[in-house]
Amino acid sequence: MKRALIVLLAVIMAVSAAACGSSGGGNKPSGGDEKTKFIMGIDPEYPPFSYIGDDGNYTGFDVEICQAVCDYLGWELEIFAVNWDEKLIQLDAKECDCIWSGMTILDSMKEAGYVLSAPYYDNTQVLIVKEDSGITSSADLAGKLVAVQLGTSGEALLNGDLSDLAATFGEIITCESFLKCFTELSGNSVDAVFVDLPVAEAYAAKNEGFKIIDEQLGAEQYGIAFRSDDADLCKAVEDAVAALVENGTYKEIADKYPDIVNNLLFLN
């Protein structure tokens, strides 16, 4: 009898342990002391919105705002560096919970069913060249080499609305990152880089010998992308951002980035 009771107790304990082990799920636990983990997908080479700081940690306007959102909601922030050309594939694969990194809101993303936040930044595309290149307008790039990052709105513009301009270039060179584009420009492998205005300004401010051509070649807005079934998550983030705007935290962070503050929609 004692042996039978011992066996029965062992079976009950095993079943209970299995039930407990299957009660959780995903990155967002719903109870207990464990914090909700929020995984932010970023381009790690996209200053001033998201980049690696001098201390080796991720920083930038978007990163700081996301950290403030997580602090406000009591979440734990984890940052995931995406391959920008495959960002939506990685989002769908649940490698991250959102793409939040100076991401242009595109109609194609809406049509594909992604949940997009309200826009928070007005952006334009520009060309950056070397100061001594003699290039003063996009017309001067006829027959020359222009670099653009893969998977960006800039690449989409050159293949779409600005295809007539692109046809005048000698060749469009696609690179995996803006850093690679600028490396090609520095080494005279290309004559210009087609890039978002704040990225061009951040690069020119830190590197001598470059200038931005005074032409704005494409208007767009930045937002945050979530999977199609994460509308509630998007609303939670948006509500937290609204609270940060209300309590002044948003402006406090924005003031650290004077090059972009005037184009932030929640402040202007």
WODADA-V485141 format. One record per backbone hydrogen bond with DSSP energy under -1.0 kcal/mol. NH is the residue of the N-H (numbers start at 0). CO is the residue of the C=O. E is the energy in kcal/mol with one decimal. If there is no record, write none. Layout:
nh-><NH/NH>
co-><CO/CO>
e-><E/E>
//
This chain:
nh-><4/5/6/7/8/9/10/11/12/13/14/15/16/17/18/19/20/21/22/36/37/39/40/41/45/48/49/50/52/55/58/60/62/63/64/65/66/67/68/69/70/71/72/73/74/75/77/79/81/85/86/89/90/91/92/93/94/96/98/99/104/109/110/111/112/113/114/116/119/121/122/125/127/128/130/132/139/140/141/142/143/145/146/147/149/151/155/156/157/158/161/162/165/166/167/168/169/170/172/174/180/181/182/183/184/185/186/187/188/189/190/191/192/193/194/196/199/200/201/202/203/204/205/206/210/212/214/216/219/221/222/224/225/229/233/234/235/236/237/238/239/240/241/242/243/244/245/246/249/251/252/253/254/255/256/259/260/262/263/264/266/267>
co-><0/1/2/3/4/5/6/7/8/9/10/11/12/13/14/15/16/17/19/26/75/77/97/79/49/45/45/58/56/52/50/47/48/59/60/61/62/63/64/65/66/67/68/69/69/35/37/39/41/82/83/85/86/87/88/90/89/38/224/40/220/105/106/107/109/108/225/223/221/262/219/194/192/210/208/129/136/137/138/167/140/170/191/172/174/148/151/152/153/154/156/159/161/162/164/165/143/143/145/147/176/177/178/179/180/181/182/184/183/183/144/144/127/146/125/123/195/196/197/198/199/200/201/202/128/126/212/124/122/120/102/98/114/226/229/230/231/232/233/234/235/236/237/238/239/240/241/242/243/247/248/249/250/252/253/256/256/259/260/119/263/263>
e-><-2.2/-2.2/-2.2/-2.3/-2.6/-2.1/-2.0/-2.2/-2.5/-2.1/-2.3/-2.3/-2.3/-2.0/-2.1/-2.2/-2.2/-1.0/-1.2/-2.1/-3.0/-2.8/-1.8/-2.4/-2.9/-1.5/-2.2/-2.3/-3.3/-2.0/-3.1/-2.9/-1.3/-2.7/-2.5/-2.6/-2.4/-2.1/-2.3/-2.5/-2.5/-2.3/-2.3/-1.2/-2.7/-3.7/-2.6/-3.0/-2.6/-2.2/-1.1/-2.3/-2.0/-2.6/-1.7/-1.7/-2.4/-2.7/-2.0/-2.5/-2.9/-1.5/-2.8/-1.3/-1.5/-1.9/-1.8/-2.5/-2.3/-2.1/-3.1/-2.9/-2.2/-2.6/-2.3/-1.7/-1.1/-1.5/-1.2/-2.9/-2.4/-2.2/-2.8/-2.2/-3.1/-1.2/-1.9/-2.6/-2.2/-1.4/-3.0/-1.9/-2.7/-2.0/-1.5/-1.1/-2.0/-1.4/-2.9/-2.1/-1.7/-2.7/-2.0/-2.2/-1.9/-2.8/-1.9/-1.5/-2.6/-1.1/-2.6/-1.1/-1.9/-2.9/-2.7/-2.6/-2.2/-2.7/-2.2/-2.2/-2.8/-2.0/-1.0/-1.4/-2.7/-2.7/-2.6/-2.8/-2.4/-2.3/-2.5/-2.1/-2.9/-2.0/-2.2/-2.3/-2.2/-2.1/-2.8/-2.9/-1.8/-2.5/-2.5/-1.8/-2.0/-2.3/-2.2/-2.4/-2.0/-2.0/-2.1/-2.6/-2.5/-1.7/-2.3/-1.7/-1.3/-1.9/-1.2/-1.6/-1.4/-1.1>
//
